[in-house]
Amino acid sequence: MSADLAPTIGADEARERLARVRAHVEQAGTDLTALYQGRAWLALGHDSWESLCDAELGGVRIALPRAERREVVAGMREAGLSTRAIGTALGTSEATVRRDLATASYDAVGTVTGLDGRTRPAKVTTTEKVERHVDLDT
């Protein structure tokens, strides 16, 4: 290994920093969920969830590696957020959220709260359809 490719931090420090990043990502997902469920945009004088995210988060939306994003998306979905609400908070498309949910492990919810504040039945993902089909066959 050449000298210019040598690590500049030790393994212990690297592990400690990674643990803090994971904790911050988890906390950010929890905080975003609480903000959405608490309709924080109204408390702060914004017209919508999208407006709050654009004005308050702007360029600091969470850009997560795929595995961590799937985990955060799954947690937000379990809390009843719609795919559009999750995508808005994380700065990703609704299609990306749907793909993440299709491959993530999470407890399916019966209803979600949309961006308009209305509660609706959650759409069944392909994974859930397969699991239901298998359950019916047994």
Disulfide bonds with the S-S distance in Angstrom:
none
